Amino acid sequence: MKKAYNLKDVAKLAEVSLGTASKVLNQKYVKPDLQARVEAAVKELNYTPNVIARSLKVNSTNTVGIMIPDISSPVISKVVKGIEDFNRREGYNGIIYQTALEMKVEEQAIETFVKNKVDGILYIGNTVQEEIADRLKESRIPVVFIMTNYEDPAFSSVTIDNVEASFAAVDYLCRKGHKRILMLAGEKDDPNAGEPRLKGYLKALKKHGIEPDTRLIRHGGYRLKRGYEDMNRFLLEEEKFSALFAVSDEVAIGAVKALLEHKISVPEEISVFGFDGIEMIHYTEPAISSISQPFYELGSEAAKILMCCMKEGKSNLHKVLPFHLVENKSVSDRR
């Protein structure tokens, strides 16, 4: 009677660990020489794995958890499309969980991902609370942050350089002759878009020898309503300024609406510069100049890095993607 070989026999003949032999049979990454040895042993022993038993042992569900703050955001939707297109090509499914920036909901999302045994987690565009970071680490699931900074070797990330992007925007306004530049900045404690974009603004002013005026820096959120309301409030203060740099395109668009309602023309009286490069900026009147982020690529690159983390057991992988400056009709030349 022919002997029925098992996985231990394969590992012994290939002179590898049982775990390595299992990874090869489950199509997970191992070093090419080890893979060749295992495959040769399988062929020599004519080993046929028990498919049912193997499916019970394999931990992979080919599912990725995607944590997002708000699906209605034009920024988030493009990032998610980049993720989903990549995952679809690789045979992975996604579980999208909208958190509304609430820590309790984020905790529920992580719990859902753990229960569904996702292979990896993508966390998009939010300030990561320490408690959430701890829960993510406790899950032992690979995590990649998108447009999010959190200094910990347990995590990976994909971002742009927000300091340099903001610097490029304000430097552009300064080179156009603007000296009093209002900044509708992000939230003070936001390390992703708030703090670094303010830092870039201040860096550009310093380069051009312009003393910062704290009256021209206003902190707040990133959506349309904030830009509209903050600009209306600021105009009542009658502070002089010739240009606006907004922390997001939505804030810029909301601010333009307020300016036009006050019979202030753009760019003849006030120039406006946004941040993000969403499609809507090309359909406003005038079209708004902006820093364009590669949202689709941020999503697809993050999914690619997560795949590497899942298959190779790596972490602390980081990639910074390029931005570019979009010139439209919202900035006048004051030189």
C-alpha positions as CSV (number, residue, x, y, z in Angstrom):
1,M,0.0,0.0,0.0
2,K,1.3,3.4,-1.0
3,K,2.3,5.6,2.0
4,A,0.2,8.8,2.5
5,Y,2.7,11.6,3.1
6,N,1.7,14.6,5.1
7,L,3.0,18.2,5.3
8,K,5.6,17.3,8.0
9,D,7.2,14.8,5.5
10,V,7.3,17.6,2.9
11,A,9.0,20.0,5.4
12,K,11.5,17.4,6.5
13,L,12.5,16.5,2.9
14,A,12.8,20.2,1.9
15,E,14.7,20.9,5.1
16,V,12.5,23.8,6.1
17,S,10.1,24.5,9.0
18,L,6.5,23.3,8.9
19,G,5.4,26.9,8.8
20,T,7.5,27.6,5.7
21,A,6.1,24.5,3.9
22,S,2.6,25.6,4.8
23,K,3.2,29.2,3.4
24,V,4.3,27.8,0.1
25,L,1.2,25.5,-0.2
26,N,-1.0,28.4,0.7
27,Q,0.6,30.6,-1.9
28,K,2.2,33.0,0.6
29,Y,5.5,34.7,0.1
30,V,8.7,32.9,1.1
31,K,12.2,33.3,-0.2
32,P,12.5,31.8,-3.8
33,D,15.1,29.2,-2.8
34,L,12.9,27.9,0.0
35,Q,9.9,27.9,-2.3
36,A,11.8,25.8,-4.9
37,R,12.8,23.3,-2.2
38,V,9.3,22.8,-0.9
39,E,7.9,22.5,-4.5
40,A,10.5,19.9,-5.3
41,A,9.7,17.9,-2.2
42,V,5.9,18.0,-3.0
43,K,6.7,16.7,-6.4
44,E,9.0,13.9,-5.2
45,L,6.6,12.7,-2.6
46,N,3.6,13.2,-4.9
47,Y,2.0,15.0,-2.0
48,T,-1.6,16.1,-2.4
49,P,-2.8,18.5,0.4
50,N,-6.2,17.9,2.0
51,V,-8.1,20.9,0.6
52,I,-10.8,20.9,3.3
53,A,-8.3,20.7,6.1
54,R,-6.2,23.4,4.5
55,S,-9.1,25.8,4.2
56,L,-9.8,25.4,7.9
57,K,-6.2,26.2,8.7
58,V,-5.6,29.1,6.4
59,N,-6.2,32.4,8.2
60,S,-6.7,34.5,5.1
61,T,-10.2,35.7,4.2
62,N,-9.1,37.8,1.3
63,T,-10.8,40.8,3.0
64,V,-9.6,44.2,3.9
65,G,-11.2,46.6,6.4
66,I,-11.4,50.2,5.2
67,M,-12.0,52.8,7.9
68,I,-13.2,56.2,6.6
69,P,-14.4,59.4,8.2
70,D,-17.1,60.4,5.6
71,I,-18.0,58.7,2.3
72,S,-19.7,61.9,1.1
73,S,-16.3,63.7,0.9
74,P,-15.0,64.0,-2.7
75,V,-11.5,63.4,-1.3
76,I,-12.4,60.1,0.4
77,S,-14.4,58.7,-2.5
78,K,-11.5,59.0,-4.8
79,V,-9.1,57.3,-2.3
80,V,-11.6,54.5,-1.8
81,K,-11.8,54.0,-5.6
82,G,-8.1,53.6,-5.8
83,I,-8.2,51.0,-3.0
84,E,-11.1,49.1,-4.5
85,D,-9.6,48.9,-8.0
86,F,-6.4,47.5,-6.6
87,N,-8.1,45.0,-4.4
88,R,-10.4,43.8,-7.1
89,R,-7.3,43.1,-9.3
90,E,-5.8,41.1,-6.5
91,G,-8.9,39.2,-5.6
92,Y,-9.6,41.0,-2.3
93,N,-12.9,42.3,-1.0
94,G,-13.4,45.4,1.2
95,I,-15.5,46.1,4.3
96,I,-16.0,49.9,4.5
97,Y,-16.8,51.4,7.9
98,Q,-17.8,55.1,8.1
99,T,-16.7,56.5,11.5
100,A,-17.8,60.1,11.4
101,L,-14.5,60.9,13.3
102,E,-16.0,59.5,16.5
103,M,-13.6,57.3,18.6
104,K,-16.4,55.1,19.9
105,V,-17.4,54.3,16.3
106,E,-13.8,53.6,15.4
107,E,-13.6,51.1,18.2
108,Q,-16.7,49.4,16.8
109,A,-15.1,49.3,13.4
110,I,-12.0,47.6,14.7
111,E,-14.2,45.1,16.6
112,T,-16.1,44.4,13.4
113,F,-12.9,43.9,11.4
114,V,-11.5,41.5,14.0
115,K,-14.7,39.5,14.1
116,N,-14.7,39.3,10.3
117,K,-11.0,38.2,10.4
118,V,-9.9,40.8,7.9
119,D,-6.3,40.3,6.6
120,G,-5.5,44.0,6.8
121,I,-6.8,47.5,7.7
122,L,-6.6,50.7,5.8
123,Y,-7.3,53.9,7.9
124,I,-8.1,57.0,5.9
125,G,-7.6,60.7,6.8
126,N,-8.2,61.2,10.5
127,T,-6.1,62.2,13.6
128,V,-5.4,58.8,15.2
129,Q,-6.1,58.8,18.9
130,E,-3.7,56.9,21.1
131,E,-6.4,54.6,22.3
132,I,-7.3,53.7,18.7
133,A,-3.7,53.1,17.8
134,D,-3.4,50.7,20.8
135,R,-6.5,48.8,19.8
136,L,-5.2,48.5,16.2
137,K,-1.9,47.1,17.6
138,E,-3.7,44.7,19.9
139,S,-5.6,43.3,16.9
140,R,-2.3,42.1,15.4
141,I,-3.7,43.0,11.9
142,P,-1.5,44.9,9.5
143,V,-2.5,48.6,9.3
144,V,-1.7,51.2,6.7
145,F,-2.6,54.9,7.3
146,I,-3.6,57.0,4.3
147,M,-3.1,60.8,4.6
148,T,-2.5,60.2,8.3
149,N,0.6,60.5,10.4
150,Y,1.3,58.4,13.5
151,E,4.8,57.8,14.6
152,D,4.9,54.1,15.5
153,P,6.9,51.3,13.7
154,A,3.9,49.0,14.0
155,F,2.1,50.9,11.3
156,S,2.8,51.9,7.6
157,S,1.6,55.0,5.7
158,V,1.1,56.7,2.4
159,T,0.9,60.5,2.4
160,I,2.1,63.7,0.6
161,D,4.5,66.2,2.2
162,N,1.9,68.6,3.6
163,V,4.5,71.1,4.7
164,E,6.1,71.5,1.3
165,A,2.7,71.5,-0.4
166,S,1.4,74.3,1.7
167,F,4.7,76.1,1.3
168,A,4.4,75.9,-2.5
169,A,0.9,77.4,-2.4
170,V,1.8,80.4,-0.2
171,D,5.1,80.9,-1.9
172,Y,3.2,81.2,-5.2
173,L,0.9,83.8,-3.7
174,C,3.9,85.8,-2.3
175,R,5.6,85.7,-5.7
176,K,2.4,87.2,-7.2
177,G,3.0,90.2,-4.9
178,H,0.6,89.3,-2.0
179,K,1.7,90.2,1.5
180,R,-1.4,90.0,3.6
181,I,-2.6,86.4,3.2
182,L,-5.5,85.1,5.2
183,M,-5.2,81.5,6.1
184,L,-8.4,79.5,6.9
185,A,-6.3,76.8,8.5
186,G,-7.2,73.3,9.7
187,E,-7.8,72.3,13.3
188,K,-4.9,73.3,15.7
189,D,-4.3,69.7,17.0
190,D,-4.6,68.0,13.6
191,P,-1.1,66.5,12.8
192,N,-2.1,65.6,9.2
193,A,-3.6,68.7,7.6
194,G,-3.8,71.3,10.4
195,E,-0.3,71.6,11.8
196,P,1.8,70.8,8.7
197,R,-0.1,73.1,6.4
198,L,0.1,76.0,8.9
199,K,3.9,75.3,9.1
200,G,4.2,75.5,5.3
201,Y,2.3,78.8,5.3
202,L,4.6,80.3,8.0
203,K,7.7,78.9,6.2
204,A,6.7,80.7,2.9
205,L,6.0,84.0,4.7
206,K,9.5,83.8,6.4
207,K,11.1,83.2,3.0
208,H,9.6,86.4,1.7
209,G,10.4,88.4,4.8
210,I,6.7,88.8,5.7
211,E,6.0,89.0,9.5
212,P,3.1,86.6,10.3
213,D,-0.1,88.3,11.6
214,T,-2.0,86.0,14.0
215,R,-5.2,87.9,13.1
216,L,-4.9,86.4,9.6
217,I,-4.9,82.8,10.8
218,R,-8.2,81.1,11.6
219,H,-8.5,77.5,12.6
220,G,-11.5,75.2,11.8
221,G,-12.8,72.3,9.8
222,Y,-12.4,71.3,6.1
223,R,-15.9,71.4,4.6
224,L,-17.9,73.9,2.5
225,K,-19.9,75.3,5.4
226,R,-16.9,76.2,7.5
227,G,-15.3,78.2,4.6
228,Y,-18.6,80.1,4.0
229,E,-19.2,80.9,7.7
230,D,-15.7,81.8,8.6
231,M,-15.3,84.1,5.7
232,N,-18.5,85.9,6.5
233,R,-17.3,86.4,10.1
234,F,-13.9,87.6,9.0
235,L,-15.3,90.2,6.6
236,L,-17.2,91.8,9.5
237,E,-13.9,92.5,11.2
238,E,-12.7,94.6,8.3
239,E,-9.1,93.3,8.4
240,K,-7.2,94.1,5.3
241,F,-6.0,91.1,3.1
242,S,-5.4,90.6,-0.6
243,A,-5.4,86.8,-0.7
244,L,-6.9,83.7,0.9
245,F,-5.1,80.4,1.4
246,A,-7.6,77.7,2.4
247,V,-6.8,74.4,4.0
248,S,-9.0,72.6,1.6
249,D,-10.8,73.2,-1.7
250,E,-14.2,72.9,0.0
251,V,-13.2,75.7,2.4
252,A,-12.0,77.8,-0.5
253,I,-15.3,77.3,-2.4
254,G,-17.4,78.2,0.6
255,A,-15.3,81.3,1.2
256,V,-15.7,82.4,-2.5
257,K,-19.4,82.2,-2.1
258,A,-19.2,84.5,0.9
259,L,-16.9,86.9,-0.9
260,L,-19.2,87.1,-3.9
261,E,-22.3,87.7,-1.7
262,H,-20.4,90.7,-0.2
263,K,-19.9,92.0,-3.7
264,I,-16.1,91.3,-3.5
265,S,-14.8,90.1,-6.8
266,V,-12.3,87.2,-7.2
267,P,-9.5,87.6,-8.1
268,E,-9.7,91.3,-8.8
269,E,-10.1,92.3,-5.2
270,I,-9.3,89.1,-3.3
271,S,-7.2,86.1,-4.7
272,V,-8.1,82.6,-3.5
273,F,-5.9,79.5,-3.4
274,G,-7.2,76.0,-2.3
275,F,-5.8,72.7,-1.3
276,D,-6.7,69.2,-2.6
277,G,-7.4,69.6,-6.3
278,I,-10.9,68.2,-6.3
279,E,-12.8,68.3,-9.6
280,M,-15.2,71.0,-8.4
281,I,-12.5,73.7,-8.5
282,H,-12.6,73.7,-12.3
283,Y,-16.3,74.4,-12.3
284,T,-16.5,77.4,-10.0
285,E,-16.4,81.0,-11.3
286,P,-13.6,81.7,-11.3
287,A,-11.9,78.3,-11.4
288,I,-9.8,78.0,-8.2
289,S,-6.0,77.5,-8.1
290,S,-5.0,74.7,-5.8
291,I,-2.5,72.1,-4.6
292,S,-3.6,68.8,-6.2
293,Q,-3.2,65.6,-4.2
294,P,-3.1,62.2,-6.1
295,F,-6.1,60.7,-4.2
296,Y,-6.6,57.7,-6.4
297,E,-2.9,56.9,-6.2
298,L,-2.9,57.4,-2.4
299,G,-5.5,54.7,-2.2
300,S,-4.0,52.2,-4.7
301,E,-0.4,52.6,-3.2
302,A,-1.7,52.1,0.3
303,A,-3.5,48.9,-0.8
304,K,-0.3,47.8,-2.5
305,I,1.7,48.4,0.7
306,L,-0.9,46.6,2.8
307,M,-0.6,43.6,0.5
308,C,3.1,43.6,1.1
309,C,2.6,43.8,4.9
310,M,0.0,41.0,4.8
311,K,2.1,38.6,2.6
312,E,5.5,39.3,4.0
313,G,4.8,40.2,7.6
314,K,6.4,43.6,7.3
315,S,5.4,47.0,8.9
316,N,6.9,50.5,9.2
317,L,6.7,51.0,5.4
318,H,6.2,54.6,4.3
319,K,5.7,56.3,1.0
320,V,5.4,60.0,0.2
321,L,3.7,60.7,-3.1
322,P,4.2,63.9,-5.2
323,F,1.7,66.8,-5.3
324,H,1.4,69.4,-8.0
325,L,0.3,73.1,-8.2
326,V,-2.8,73.8,-10.4
327,E,-3.0,77.3,-11.8
328,N,-6.5,78.5,-12.5
329,K,-8.1,81.9,-12.6
330,S,-8.5,82.8,-8.9
331,V,-5.2,84.5,-8.3
332,S,-4.3,88.0,-9.5
333,D,-0.9,89.5,-9.9
334,R,-0.2,92.3,-7.5
335,R,3.5,92.9,-8.4
